[in-house]
Amino acid sequence: MVFFQNDDDRMLFVDAHLVHKERTALLPGSGIDLVRFVPSSEVRTRSGAIVFLLMARLLWDKGVGEFIDAARLVRQELPGARFQLLGFLDVENRTAVSRRHVEQWVGEGLVEYLGSTDDVRPFLSAADCVVLPSYREGTPRSLLEAAAMGKPLIATDVPGCREVVDHAVNGFLCKVRDPDDLASKMIEFAMMDDASRVGMGARSRNKVERQFSETIVIEKYMRQIEKLRGLAAK
């Protein structure tokens, strides 16, 4: 049995005759610990500036360039908006964003680089909206963790991301590789009132509870293992 985290990837393998469809199954990501990742009980105080956070390995494929270009566009409309990057630099990957680029953006005052961390929760708690303009995902853990903490999301309308974000419900979907469309969604989010943003965040948490709890994932694995054991016993 081959497990996939979204149906687009599953059908890609099936159509390429890499696996028989009856030997495939879908999982809702790798699962989220809903006790560890919870909405903050503290009322977040902010100066009025909206904080957009991109949390990922700093790769161009994650849409880092589009995030930066969109930030420039948003700043023209909303000069006080803040943009943050959280994730590993110096990744051994051909699509890695260089430290020089990040230092240049920080020097421009365009973004805040938060470094890397073993505990993303304080950074998620301090953000208003988590953004992932990725080119393609399985099921992005960064969005699941953010959703579990009750955060609105903005992501690209691509496999993986669209499984987590319901457009105009718990966030917004934007066009891939399109900083103009990403910027428009960021501005739309920033112009919402506090109650609407809180509602989006609550629906993010609710979606994760219903679909992406690690309990659901473990149960699916265990059911399939038992099924295969039964077939082997025959």
VOMARGU-374732 format. One record per residue (C-alpha): x negated, y negated, z. Coordinates in steps of 0.05 Angstrom, whole numbers. Each point is the difference from the previous one (the first is absolute). Example, Ala and Ser with C-alpha at 12.3 -4.5 7.8 and 13.67 -1.06 7.14 Angstrom:
VOMARGU-374732
<atom><x>-246</x><y>90</y><z>156</z></atom>
<atom><x>-27</x><y>-69</y><z>-13</z></atom>
//
This chain:
VOMARGU-374732
<atom><x>0</x><y>0</y><z>0</z></atom>
<atom><x>-27</x><y>-69</y><z>-19</z></atom>
<atom><x>26</x><y>-59</y><z>39</z></atom>
<atom><x>6</x><y>-70</y><z>-31</z></atom>
<atom><x>14</x><y>-66</y><z>34</z></atom>
<atom><x>43</x><y>-29</y><z>-57</z></atom>
<atom><x>39</x><y>29</y><z>-58</z></atom>
<atom><x>-39</x><y>-39</y><z>-53</z></atom>
<atom><x>-64</x><y>37</y><z>18</z></atom>
<atom><x>37</x><y>66</y><z>4</z></atom>
<atom><x>30</x><y>-6</y><z>-69</z></atom>
<atom><x>-68</x><y>-23</y><z>-28</z></atom>
<atom><x>-29</x><y>67</y><z>22</z></atom>
<atom><x>61</x><y>40</y><z>-23</z></atom>
<atom><x>2</x><y>-33</y><z>-69</z></atom>
<atom><x>-75</x><y>13</y><z>-9</z></atom>
<atom><x>12</x><y>74</y><z>17</z></atom>
<atom><x>-47</x><y>-4</y><z>59</z></atom>
<atom><x>51</x><y>30</y><z>47</z></atom>
<atom><x>69</x><y>33</y><z>-7</z></atom>
<atom><x>55</x><y>-44</y><z>26</z></atom>
<atom><x>28</x><y>55</y><z>45</z></atom>
<atom><x>-67</x><y>1</y><z>36</z></atom>
<atom><x>4</x><y>-74</y><z>18</z></atom>
<atom><x>32</x><y>-38</y><z>57</z></atom>
<atom><x>5</x><y>-72</y><z>22</z></atom>
<atom><x>-25</x><y>-29</y><z>66</z></atom>
<atom><x>15</x><y>-69</y><z>26</z></atom>
<atom><x>-73</x><y>-20</y><z>6</z></atom>
<atom><x>-45</x><y>26</y><z>55</z></atom>
<atom><x>48</x><y>-21</y><z>54</z></atom>
<atom><x>-1</x><y>-56</y><z>51</z></atom>
<atom><x>-3</x><y>5</y><z>76</z></atom>
<atom><x>61</x><y>-40</y><z>19</z></atom>
<atom><x>-22</x><y>-5</y><z>72</z></atom>
<atom><x>-68</x><y>-28</y><z>-16</z></atom>
<atom><x>25</x><y>-48</y><z>-53</z></atom>
<atom><x>58</x><y>-41</y><z>28</z></atom>
<atom><x>25</x><y>-71</y><z>-9</z></atom>
<atom><x>-32</x><y>-48</y><z>48</z></atom>
<atom><x>41</x><y>-16</y><z>62</z></atom>
<atom><x>-33</x><y>-69</y><z>3</z></atom>
<atom><x>32</x><y>-59</y><z>-33</z></atom>
<atom><x>-52</x><y>-22</y><z>-51</z></atom>
<atom><x>-17</x><y>-74</y><z>4</z></atom>
<atom><x>-25</x><y>-32</y><z>-63</z></atom>
<atom><x>-16</x><y>-69</y><z>-23</z></atom>
<atom><x>49</x><y>4</y><z>-57</z></atom>
<atom><x>-50</x><y>27</y><z>-50</z></atom>
<atom><x>21</x><y>66</y><z>-31</z></atom>
<atom><x>-54</x><y>54</y><z>5</z></atom>
<atom><x>-7</x><y>50</y><z>-57</z></atom>
<atom><x>-44</x><y>60</y><z>15</z></atom>
<atom><x>-32</x><y>49</y><z>-50</z></atom>
<atom><x>-25</x><y>61</y><z>37</z></atom>
<atom><x>-38</x><y>50</y><z>-42</z></atom>
<atom><x>-68</x><y>24</y><z>-22</z></atom>
<atom><x>-25</x><y>-60</y><z>-39</z></atom>
<atom><x>5</x><y>27</y><z>-70</z></atom>
<atom><x>22</x><y>-37</y><z>-62</z></atom>
<atom><x>50</x><y>57</y><z>-12</z></atom>
<atom><x>35</x><y>-20</y><z>64</z></atom>
<atom><x>18</x><y>-67</y><z>-33</z></atom>
<atom><x>-49</x><y>-42</y><z>39</z></atom>
<atom><x>-13</x><y>-45</y><z>-60</z></atom>
<atom><x>75</x><y>-11</y><z>-11</z></atom>
<atom><x>8</x><y>-15</y><z>74</z></atom>
<atom><x>-54</x><y>-54</y><z>-5</z></atom>
<atom><x>29</x><y>-30</y><z>-64</z></atom>
<atom><x>70</x><y>0</y><z>30</z></atom>
<atom><x>-27</x><y>-34</y><z>63</z></atom>
<atom><x>-26</x><y>-57</y><z>-42</z></atom>
<atom><x>68</x><y>-8</y><z>-33</z></atom>
<atom><x>39</x><y>4</y><z>65</z></atom>
<atom><x>-45</x><y>-53</y><z>31</z></atom>
<atom><x>22</x><y>-49</y><z>-53</z></atom>
<atom><x>72</x><y>6</y><z>26</z></atom>
<atom><x>-15</x><y>17</y><z>73</z></atom>
<atom><x>-68</x><y>-30</y><z>20</z></atom>
<atom><x>5</x><y>28</y><z>70</z></atom>
<atom><x>9</x><y>73</y><z>-19</z></atom>
<atom><x>-53</x><y>47</y><z>27</z></atom>
<atom><x>-29</x><y>61</y><z>-35</z></atom>
<atom><x>-39</x><y>55</y><z>35</z></atom>
<atom><x>-41</x><y>60</y><z>-23</z></atom>
<atom><x>-11</x><y>59</y><z>46</z></atom>
<atom><x>-41</x><y>59</y><z>-23</z></atom>
<atom><x>-68</x><y>30</y><z>-13</z></atom>
<atom><x>-50</x><y>-36</y><z>-44</z></atom>
<atom><x>-60</x><y>33</y><z>-34</z></atom>
<atom><x>43</x><y>60</y><z>-19</z></atom>
<atom><x>-36</x><y>51</y><z>-44</z></atom>
<atom><x>48</x><y>-6</y><z>-58</z></atom>
<atom><x>-7</x><y>-27</y><z>-70</z></atom>
<atom><x>60</x><y>-45</y><z>11</z></atom>
<atom><x>-25</x><y>-29</y><z>66</z></atom>
<atom><x>6</x><y>-74</y><z>12</z></atom>
<atom><x>-69</x><y>-29</y><z>15</z></atom>
<atom><x>-18</x><y>-35</y><z>65</z></atom>
<atom><x>-20</x><y>-60</y><z>-43</z></atom>
<atom><x>71</x><y>-8</y><z>-26</z></atom>
<atom><x>30</x><y>3</y><z>70</z></atom>
<atom><x>-50</x><y>-50</y><z>27</z></atom>
<atom><x>16</x><y>-47</y><z>-58</z></atom>
<atom><x>75</x><y>4</y><z>14</z></atom>
<atom><x>-12</x><y>-12</y><z>74</z></atom>
<atom><x>-45</x><y>-58</y><z>-17</z></atom>
<atom><x>56</x><y>-31</y><z>-42</z></atom>
<atom><x>45</x><y>4</y><z>61</z></atom>
<atom><x>46</x><y>44</y><z>-42</z></atom>
<atom><x>1</x><y>63</y><z>44</z></atom>
<atom><x>-19</x><y>23</y><z>68</z></atom>
<atom><x>-41</x><y>64</y><z>0</z></atom>
<atom><x>16</x><y>40</y><z>63</z></atom>
<atom><x>-52</x><y>54</y><z>-9</z></atom>
<atom><x>17</x><y>73</y><z>13</z></atom>
<atom><x>30</x><y>32</y><z>61</z></atom>
<atom><x>19</x><y>66</y><z>33</z></atom>
<atom><x>66</x><y>-30</y><z>24</z></atom>
<atom><x>40</x><y>-40</y><z>-51</z></atom>
<atom><x>59</x><y>-13</y><z>46</z></atom>
<atom><x>-21</x><y>-68</y><z>28</z></atom>
<atom><x>-11</x><y>-26</y><z>-71</z></atom>
<atom><x>67</x><y>27</y><z>-24</z></atom>
<atom><x>34</x><y>-30</y><z>60</z></atom>
<atom><x>-29</x><y>-69</y><z>-16</z></atom>
<atom><x>22</x><y>1</y><z>-73</z></atom>
<atom><x>67</x><y>-23</y><z>-29</z></atom>
<atom><x>-3</x><y>43</y><z>-62</z></atom>
<atom><x>-45</x><y>57</y><z>-24</z></atom>
<atom><x>-19</x><y>-1</y><z>-74</z></atom>
<atom><x>-27</x><y>56</y><z>-44</z></atom>
<atom><x>-5</x><y>-17</y><z>-74</z></atom>
<atom><x>-30</x><y>69</y><z>-16</z></atom>
<atom><x>-3</x><y>30</y><z>-70</z></atom>
<atom><x>24</x><y>69</y><z>24</z></atom>
<atom><x>6</x><y>38</y><z>66</z></atom>
<atom><x>19</x><y>67</y><z>28</z></atom>
<atom><x>39</x><y>-28</y><z>59</z></atom>
<atom><x>-40</x><y>-59</y><z>29</z></atom>
<atom><x>-13</x><y>9</y><z>74</z></atom>
<atom><x>-11</x><y>-74</y><z>9</z></atom>
<atom><x>71</x><y>-15</y><z>-21</z></atom>
<atom><x>28</x><y>56</y><z>44</z></atom>
<atom><x>-38</x><y>-26</y><z>61</z></atom>
<atom><x>24</x><y>-71</y><z>-14</z></atom>
<atom><x>72</x><y>23</y><z>-10</z></atom>
<atom><x>-3</x><y>41</y><z>65</z></atom>
<atom><x>-19</x><y>-64</y><z>36</z></atom>
<atom><x>60</x><y>-36</y><z>-30</z></atom>
<atom><x>-35</x><y>-41</y><z>-53</z></atom>
<atom><x>29</x><y>-23</y><z>-66</z></atom>
<atom><x>-40</x><y>24</y><z>-60</z></atom>
<atom><x>-19</x><y>-25</y><z>-69</z></atom>
<atom><x>-29</x><y>52</y><z>-48</z></atom>
<atom><x>-5</x><y>17</y><z>-73</z></atom>
<atom><x>54</x><y>40</y><z>-35</z></atom>
<atom><x>-44</x><y>61</y><z>-10</z></atom>
<atom><x>1</x><y>73</y><z>22</z></atom>
<atom><x>-10</x><y>5</y><z>75</z></atom>
<atom><x>16</x><y>-72</y><z>17</z></atom>
<atom><x>71</x><y>2</y><z>-26</z></atom>
<atom><x>13</x><y>60</y><z>46</z></atom>
<atom><x>-12</x><y>-45</y><z>61</z></atom>
<atom><x>27</x><y>-67</y><z>-24</z></atom>
<atom><x>74</x><y>-9</y><z>-17</z></atom>
<atom><x>3</x><y>-64</y><z>-40</z></atom>
<atom><x>34</x><y>-58</y><z>36</z></atom>
<atom><x>17</x><y>47</y><z>58</z></atom>
<atom><x>-64</x><y>10</y><z>41</z></atom>
<atom><x>-44</x><y>-41</y><z>-46</z></atom>
<atom><x>-13</x><y>-16</y><z>-73</z></atom>
<atom><x>-29</x><y>39</y><z>-59</z></atom>
<atom><x>-41</x><y>-39</y><z>-50</z></atom>
<atom><x>-30</x><y>15</y><z>-68</z></atom>
<atom><x>-67</x><y>36</y><z>-1</z></atom>
<atom><x>-62</x><y>-41</y><z>-19</z></atom>
<atom><x>42</x><y>-63</y><z>0</z></atom>
<atom><x>-23</x><y>-53</y><z>51</z></atom>
<atom><x>54</x><y>-49</y><z>-24</z></atom>
<atom><x>56</x><y>49</y><z>17</z></atom>
<atom><x>-34</x><y>18</y><z>66</z></atom>
<atom><x>-6</x><y>-74</y><z>17</z></atom>
<atom><x>74</x><y>-11</y><z>-15</z></atom>
<atom><x>19</x><y>57</y><z>48</z></atom>
<atom><x>-45</x><y>-29</y><z>54</z></atom>
<atom><x>32</x><y>-69</y><z>-8</z></atom>
<atom><x>70</x><y>31</y><z>1</z></atom>
<atom><x>-18</x><y>36</y><z>65</z></atom>
<atom><x>-29</x><y>-64</y><z>30</z></atom>
<atom><x>63</x><y>-39</y><z>-16</z></atom>
<atom><x>45</x><y>49</y><z>37</z></atom>
<atom><x>24</x><y>-18</y><z>69</z></atom>
<atom><x>-26</x><y>35</y><z>62</z></atom>
<atom><x>63</x><y>43</y><z>9</z></atom>
<atom><x>-5</x><y>27</y><z>-72</z></atom>
<atom><x>-74</x><y>18</y><z>10</z></atom>
<atom><x>15</x><y>34</y><z>66</z></atom>
<atom><x>56</x><y>39</y><z>-35</z></atom>
<atom><x>-48</x><y>24</y><z>-54</z></atom>
<atom><x>-49</x><y>23</y><z>53</z></atom>
<atom><x>54</x><y>38</y><z>38</z></atom>
<atom><x>20</x><y>36</y><z>-64</z></atom>
<atom><x>-73</x><y>19</y><z>-11</z></atom>
<atom><x>-2</x><y>33</y><z>68</z></atom>
<atom><x>67</x><y>35</y><z>-13</z></atom>
<atom><x>-24</x><y>27</y><z>-67</z></atom>
<atom><x>-63</x><y>30</y><z>31</z></atom>
<atom><x>40</x><y>32</y><z>56</z></atom>
<atom><x>47</x><y>32</y><z>-51</z></atom>
<atom><x>-50</x><y>22</y><z>-53</z></atom>
<atom><x>-73</x><y>-3</y><z>21</z></atom>
<atom><x>-8</x><y>24</y><z>72</z></atom>
<atom><x>-58</x><y>49</y><z>9</z></atom>
<atom><x>51</x><y>47</y><z>31</z></atom>
<atom><x>35</x><y>5</y><z>-67</z></atom>
<atom><x>-65</x><y>15</y><z>-36</z></atom>
<atom><x>-23</x><y>53</y><z>49</z></atom>
<atom><x>68</x><y>35</y><z>-2</z></atom>
<atom><x>-3</x><y>2</y><z>-76</z></atom>
<atom><x>-70</x><y>32</y><z>2</z></atom>
<atom><x>22</x><y>51</y><z>52</z></atom>
<atom><x>63</x><y>19</y><z>-37</z></atom>
<atom><x>-40</x><y>12</y><z>-63</z></atom>
<atom><x>-53</x><y>40</y><z>36</z></atom>
<atom><x>54</x><y>45</y><z>31</z></atom>
<atom><x>33</x><y>8</y><z>-69</z></atom>
<atom><x>-66</x><y>21</y><z>-31</z></atom>
<atom><x>-15</x><y>47</y><z>57</z></atom>
<atom><x>67</x><y>33</y><z>-12</z></atom>
<atom><x>-16</x><y>9</y><z>-74</z></atom>
<atom><x>-69</x><y>29</y><z>17</z></atom>
<atom><x>31</x><y>49</y><z>49</z></atom>
<atom><x>43</x><y>28</y><z>-56</z></atom>
//
